[in-house]
Amino acid sequence: MVSITLKITNEFKAIINKLSWINWSEIAREEALKKLEEEQALQKFRAIVSKSEFTEEDAEELAEKVKLSMHKRLKKKGLI
């Protein structure tokens, strides 16, 4: 297994030392994995979006249709 070293402030180190029952290495590892997964998902999303022909005007038109549809539905139910 590979080790990494982190630079932290003396104040932060003092706090960590007070909470010695916490497995800080495990927390750092889990957070690093979460960040990696987020970045991989973002890369996939960007790859998909880069191929899209959906324009900002399309998005605005769709948003307007959704607003009108929701307004009609809420009005029919007597909520507005």
Secondary structure, 3 states (H helix, E strand, C coil): CCCCCCCCCHHHHHHHHHCCCCCHHHHHHHHHHHHHHHHHHHHHHHHHHHCCCCCHHHHHHHHHHHHHHHHHHHHHCCCC
